[in-house]
Amino acid sequence: MKFDMDYIAHNNELTEFNPYVKLFLTIILLIVTLALDNLYFDVFIFVVMSIVILAIAKINFRSYFKFLTIPMAFLVITCIFLLFFFGKGEVIYETGILGIVVTDDSFHYAVYTFMRVLGCLPILGFLALTTPISKILHCLRTLKVPKVMVEIALLMYNVIFIFLNEIDTMQKAQNSRLGYHSYWTSFKSLGALVSTIFLRSLDKSETLQHSLDSRGYTGELPIYEPRK
């Protein structure tokens, strides 16, 4: 099943719920979660918001899991670096490799960073998975957020999914040629994928500019305004 966040945002039980309420609830919960700095509250908010997304919005579990996968991967990598390469204090574990150790300070940083981000992910997921991007941007415009920030958010949202689709297409092409048949071919295919997607990104950015110009772009993107 392919993950399509835009489709999910338009087809769930909370799609028609007031977007301003969802936006303010998201902002308030983010502020509270970051301000409290409490591990138990982080776990609590993760469980509660996950229940809201799965049970109330009735979003498929696999879709929700895929939404969490990419940021969780970056989070784990970040916490590993915090654990082994940051912080001072008493050494609590020695790896025996190039003098790399774990200190009580670095352990504290890694655990609290992981838990705080873990608590914030379902909060952002609640807004992103239940509210179409057009409604979010309309709310931001009515709240007097600068136009340039809203337009950048719109372009970034569109471009991210274009690149994800390109990566998916390229991976399928590599798989059809046994590009991930072994460890060596997997590393080789991954390197080719990274280098090619960089060139594709330059090509897509130029194509995007041409498409904007052909539609009369004059420096300002129109934002969807729902009927009152």
N, C-alpha and C positions, 0 to 999 in steps of 0.2 A: 504494500500500500504506500503510495507516494504521499509525502507530507506537503499539504497545500494550506498554509496558514490563512491566506486570504479567503479561501473557500470555507474553512472552518469558522472564521470570524463572521461570515454571512449566514451560516447555517448552524445555529445553536439556540438553546432555549433563552439565552440572555441577549441575543442580538438586538432586539427592539427595546431593551431596557434603557432608561435614560443614560446617555453617554456621559453627561456631566457628573452624575452620581458615581459612575464607575471610575471616572478620571480622578475626582476628588478623593474617593475611597482609596484608590491606588496610591496617590500622593501622601495621604495621611498615614497609611499603613507603612509605607516606605520610611517616612520620617520617624515614626514610632519604633520601627524595627532597628533602624540605625542608631537612634538615640538611646534606647534601652541597653544595648550591648549585653543582652542576656541570652545564654545558650538555650535555656529552657523555653524562653519565648520564641526564639528562632525555630525550634522544633515544633512548637505549638502552632505558629503562624503557617509553617510549611504544611502541616497536616490539615489545618482548617481550610486554607485556600485551595489545597489539592481536592478536598471534599467538595468545595463549592464548584470548582472547574469540572470535576468528574460527575458528581451527583446532581447538582442543580443546573449547571449549563449543559450537562449531558454530552460532554466532549469525549470522544473515543480515547480509551486509555493508551493505545499505541500512538495516537497523534500527540497526546500530552507527553508521553515518554520521549518521542522524537524531538519535541520542542525543548526538552530539558537536556538532551544528549550533548549538543554542541557547546553550550555555555558550561556544562558540567565538565567537559573535557578540558577546556581552558582553565577552569577553576582548579581541577586536580593538578594540572601542570604548574600553575601559579603557587599552589600550596606546597608542592614538593620543593620548589625553589626557596620558598620562605622557610621551610623546615630545615633545609641543609645549608643554606648560604646566607641567611640573615639572622640578626639577633645576637645578643651577647649573654653572658651569665654562666651559670654552672652547667658543665657538660653532663648530659644524662644518657647519651649514647654515642659511641664511636664506631664509625663504619670501617675504619682501617684502610680507607682508600684516600690517598693524597691528603690526609689530615682532615677530611670532611667529618664534622660532628654535628650532633643535635643538642642544642642548649635548651634550658627551660624557657628562655625568652623566645627563641625561634619556634618552639613547640606551641607556646601560647599564641604567637602571631598566626601560625598555620591553622590551628584549630578554630580560633575566633574568626579569621577571615573566611574559612570554609563555611562555618555555621551561619555567619551573617549573610553571605551571598546566597547560601541555600535557602534562607528565610525570605530573601528578596525575589528569588526567581519565580515562585508561584504567584507573587503579587503582580509582577510585570506580566506573567502569563495570563493572569485573569483579565487584564486590560487588552492584551494583544490578541488573545484567542476568542474573546467574546465581543469585541468592538471592531467594526471595519475601519480601516485606516482613514477613509474619507470622513467619517464622523469624528474621529480623534482630531484630525487636522482642522475641521470646522470648529470644534470646541476651542482649540488653541487660538484660532483667529479671533473668535468672539471674546476670548479672554485677553486680547491685545498682545499676544506674543508676536514679536517682530516677524514681518513677512519673510525675510530672508531665512530665518530659522525654520519656518514652516515649509518653505520650498525645498530647503536642503534635506529636511526630514522626508519629504515626499520622494525626492529623487533617490535618496539613499535606500528607501524602502523598495522602490522599483528595481534599482540596480542590483541589490542583494539577491533578489529572487531570480533575476536574469542570470547572474553568475552561478547560482546554485543549480539552475537548470543546465547551464553549460557544463558544469562539473559532472552532473549526473549523466549527460549525454556522452561525455568523453570517457567516463569510467565504464559505461556500458560498451563502448567501442573497444576499450582496452580489454575488458573481460571476454569479449567475443574473439579476441586474438590471443587468449590465454596470458594476458599481461600480468595476472596475479596468481600464476600457477605455482610459483615457489617464492621463497623469501627474496632471492636475488632479483627475480623478475618483478616482484612487488615493489622493491625499492627503486628499481629502474623506471617502472611505470609511474610511480609516485613523483619522481624527479621530473619526468617528462610532463606530467600533469601540471605541476606547479609552474614550470617554465612556460608552458603553453597558455595556461590561464592568464598569466601576466600579459602576454601578447594579445590574447583575446580581449582582456579588459581595456587595453588601449584602443583596439578596433571598435569595441562596443561603445566606448565613450564618444568616439567620433561619430558613430552611427546615431547615437542618441542626440547629439547636437544637431545633426542634419535633420532628424525627424522633428525636433522642436522648431527649427527654422522653417521647415516646410509647412508647419501648422500655425505660422504667424507669431512665433514667440518673440516678445519684445522686452523681455527681462522680468516678466511677472507671470506666474502660473495661476490659472483660475482654480479656486478651491470649491469643492462641492458644497452647496447650501441646501439642506433639506427643506421641504415644504413645511410651513408653520401650521 
